[in-house]
Amino acid sequence: MKIKTLTTLVFTLLYACTPSNNSLEEVVISAKRGTTSTEKIKPNWGYRFKITGDFDGDGKQEALTERFYSQKNRKETNKFYHSIHDLEMSIDSSKIKRCKSFLICTDLKIDTFFTEGILGLRWLKNEGDLDQDGGDELSFAIVNSGGASKTLCFIFSFKHGDWHELHKFDIQEDQLPHLPGKGNLYLETGEYSLLYEPINDSLNQERIKSLNNFPGFITKLKDSKISIRTQDARGQINTSIVDLKK
């Protein structure tokens, strides 16, 4: 706790001595890189998910779009930074900007869905009507902020005017395809880092294709039962059967 307090004080003092054209998050990143340079750090927007489906069961299609919003700056903001290879720095920046990750719907009767992901979504899919209530369910995973390879995948459904969690299960984050954009997450010596690659439209298109073709983890069975197929850290495949109505 003392170290964290001291670090915060250093960042605060640096910010107080920095010209106003540099944002606080830029100064924090500069300080954590071991320099007080106030050079402009170029933001990386990051990927935004979008899915369509009939989530309220009214027979009409809606779209859910990911937003990553800074409450400090009151606008959509970047998730990452170019040339910054440390995930924790992006997380610190997100905290300073008081960022919120959420899904907005084209149907105003469907509430905004807050995912609580510190750096937004890592996975999002329309799973179809899994529990036979007439509306589509969604599954999603958030970027893991703890540096572990394991994260949670959630299944949510919009019922009675609100979003409800039906189930959640562990996944290995490296099971997921790389996200389109200029940066991706990869596992190195047990810790997550950010590896940024140069702008390459063909690479991004290939990643979009890979993301769209990824089947996910869930297979619908009879009635309200589903099969969940995951793998552990050793690569062993695990399959479980879940009844979403129990």
C-alpha positions in Angstrom: 0.0 0.0 0.0 2.9 2.4 0.8 4.5 1.8 -2.5 1.3 2.4 -4.4 0.7 5.6 -2.5 4.2 6.8 -3.2 3.8 6.0 -6.9 0.6 7.9 -7.1 2.2 10.9 -5.4 5.1 10.8 -8.0 2.6 10.7 -10.8 0.6 13.6 -9.3 3.8 15.7 -9.0 4.8 14.9 -12.5 1.4 15.9 -13.8 1.5 19.2 -11.9 4.8 20.1 -13.6 3.7 19.0 -17.1 2.5 21.3 -19.8 -1.3 21.3 -20.2 -1.1 19.7 -23.7 -0.3 16.4 -22.2 -3.0 14.2 -20.6 -2.6 12.7 -17.2 -2.6 9.2 -18.5 0.3 10.1 -20.9 2.3 11.3 -17.9 1.6 8.2 -15.9 2.7 6.0 -18.9 5.8 8.2 -19.3 6.7 7.8 -15.7 6.2 4.1 -15.6 8.5 3.8 -18.6 11.3 5.4 -16.5 11.3 8.8 -18.2 9.6 12.1 -17.6 9.5 12.9 -21.3 6.3 14.6 -22.3 6.4 13.5 -25.9 2.9 12.8 -27.3 2.0 9.1 -27.0 -0.1 8.0 -29.9 -3.4 6.2 -28.8 -4.5 2.9 -30.3 -8.3 2.8 -30.6 -8.6 -1.0 -30.2 -11.3 -3.2 -31.6 -15.1 -2.7 -31.0 -17.4 -5.7 -31.1 -20.9 -5.6 -32.8 -23.5 -8.4 -33.0 -27.1 -8.6 -34.2 -30.0 -10.7 -33.0 -33.4 -10.8 -31.4 -32.4 -10.3 -27.8 -35.8 -9.4 -26.4 -37.8 -12.0 -28.3 -40.1 -9.6 -30.1 -39.3 -11.1 -33.5 -37.2 -8.1 -34.6 -33.5 -7.8 -35.1 -31.4 -5.5 -32.9 -27.7 -4.6 -32.9 -25.5 -4.5 -29.8 -22.3 -2.3 -30.2 -19.4 -2.1 -27.8 -18.5 1.3 -26.5 -15.4 2.2 -24.5 -16.1 5.6 -22.9 -14.0 7.9 -20.7 -16.1 9.5 -17.9 -13.2 11.9 -17.3 -13.1 13.1 -21.0 -16.8 12.5 -21.6 -16.2 10.8 -24.9 -15.3 7.5 -26.6 -11.6 6.8 -26.0 -8.7 4.5 -26.9 -8.1 1.2 -25.2 -4.3 1.0 -25.8 -1.3 3.0 -26.9 1.2 2.4 -29.7 4.7 1.5 -28.6 3.5 0.6 -25.1 4.1 -3.1 -24.5 2.9 -3.3 -20.9 -0.8 -4.2 -20.4 -0.7 -2.7 -16.9 0.0 0.7 -18.3 -3.1 0.7 -20.5 -5.0 -0.5 -17.4 -3.7 2.4 -15.3 -4.6 4.8 -18.1 -8.1 3.4 -18.2 -8.5 3.8 -14.5 -7.3 7.4 -14.7 -9.8 8.2 -17.5 -12.5 6.4 -15.5 -13.4 4.2 -18.5 -16.6 2.2 -18.8 -17.1 -0.7 -21.2 -20.7 -1.3 -22.3 -23.0 -2.4 -25.1 -25.6 -0.1 -26.5 -28.6 -1.4 -28.4 -30.4 0.0 -31.4 -33.7 -0.8 -29.6 -34.1 1.7 -26.8 -36.3 -0.6 -24.9 -33.3 -2.8 -24.2 -31.1 -1.5 -21.4 -27.4 -0.6 -21.9 -25.4 -3.6 -20.8 -22.3 -2.7 -18.7 -19.6 -5.4 -19.1 -17.2 -4.0 -16.4 -14.2 -4.8 -18.5 -11.3 -2.5 -17.6 -10.1 -2.7 -21.2 -13.3 -3.7 -22.9 -14.4 -7.0 -24.4 -12.1 -9.8 -25.5 -15.0 -11.9 -27.0 -18.7 -11.4 -27.8 -21.1 -13.7 -29.6 -24.8 -14.1 -30.2 -25.4 -17.7 -29.1 -29.0 -17.9 -30.4 -32.0 -18.9 -28.2 -30.3 -21.2 -25.7 -33.0 -21.5 -23.1 -36.0 -21.5 -25.5 -37.6 -18.3 -24.2 -37.9 -16.8 -27.6 -34.9 -14.4 -27.3 -31.2 -14.8 -28.2 -28.6 -15.1 -25.5 -25.1 -13.6 -25.7 -21.7 -14.8 -24.4 -18.8 -12.6 -23.7 -15.4 -12.4 -22.1 -13.5 -9.4 -20.9 -9.8 -8.6 -21.1 -8.1 -10.1 -18.0 -6.7 -7.3 -15.8 -4.9 -9.6 -13.4 -2.1 -10.9 -15.6 -3.4 -14.5 -15.5 -4.0 -16.6 -18.6 -7.5 -17.6 -17.3 -10.6 -15.4 -17.6 -14.3 -15.9 -17.4 -16.9 -16.3 -20.1 -20.4 -15.2 -19.2 -23.8 -16.1 -20.7 -26.4 -13.4 -20.4 -30.1 -13.1 -21.4 -32.4 -10.1 -21.6 -35.5 -11.0 -19.6 -38.4 -9.0 -18.0 -36.8 -5.7 -19.0 -33.3 -6.4 -17.7 -30.1 -8.4 -18.4 -29.6 -11.6 -16.3 -26.6 -13.9 -15.9 -27.5 -17.5 -16.8 -24.1 -19.1 -16.4 -20.3 -18.5 -16.4 -17.3 -20.7 -16.9 -13.5 -20.5 -17.0 -11.6 -20.2 -20.3 -8.0 -19.8 -21.3 -7.6 -16.4 -22.9 -5.2 -17.8 -25.5 -8.1 -20.0 -26.8 -9.5 -16.8 -28.3 -8.5 -15.6 -31.8 -6.4 -12.4 -32.0 -8.5 -9.3 -32.2 -8.3 -7.1 -35.3 -6.5 -3.8 -34.9 -2.9 -2.9 -34.4 -2.4 -4.7 -31.1 -3.1 -8.2 -29.7 -2.7 -10.0 -26.5 -0.2 -12.9 -26.2 1.1 -15.0 -23.4 4.8 -14.7 -22.7 6.7 -16.4 -19.8 3.4 -16.5 -17.8 2.6 -12.8 -18.1 0.4 -10.9 -20.5 2.1 -8.2 -22.6 0.9 -6.1 -25.5 2.5 -6.7 -28.9 1.8 -4.0 -31.4 2.2 -4.7 -35.1 2.5 -2.1 -37.9 -0.6 -1.1 -39.8 -1.4 -3.8 -42.2 -4.9 -3.9 -43.7 -4.5 -7.5 -45.0 -3.5 -8.6 -41.5 -6.6 -6.9 -40.0 -8.8 -8.5 -42.6 -7.4 -11.9 -41.8 -8.0 -11.4 -38.1 -11.6 -10.3 -38.8 -12.1 -13.4 -40.8 -10.6 -15.6 -38.1 -12.8 -13.9 -35.4 -15.9 -14.3 -37.4 -15.2 -18.0 -38.0 -14.3 -18.8 -34.4 -17.1 -21.1 -33.2 -16.9 -20.2 -29.5 -17.3 -22.6 -26.6 -21.1 -23.3 -26.5 -23.2 -25.8 -28.4 -27.0 -25.9 -28.0 -28.4 -29.3 -27.1 -32.0 -30.4 -26.5 -34.4 -28.2 -24.6 -32.5 -25.7 -22.4 -29.3 -27.8 -22.2 -26.0 -26.7 -23.6 -22.5 -28.3 -24.0 -19.5 -26.2 -23.1 -16.1 -27.1 -24.5 -13.0 -25.5 -23.1 -9.3 -26.4 -22.5 -7.1 -26.0 -19.4 -3.7 -24.4 -19.1 -2.1 -27.8 -20.2 -4.2 -27.9 -23.3 -6.5 -30.7 -22.1 -10.0 -30.5 -23.5 -12.9 -30.4 -21.0 -16.6 -30.7 -21.9 -19.5 -30.1 -19.5 -23.3 -30.2 -19.9 -25.4 -27.4 -18.3 -29.1 -26.9 -18.1 -29.7 -23.2 -18.2 -33.1 -23.5 -16.5 -31.7 -25.2 -13.4 
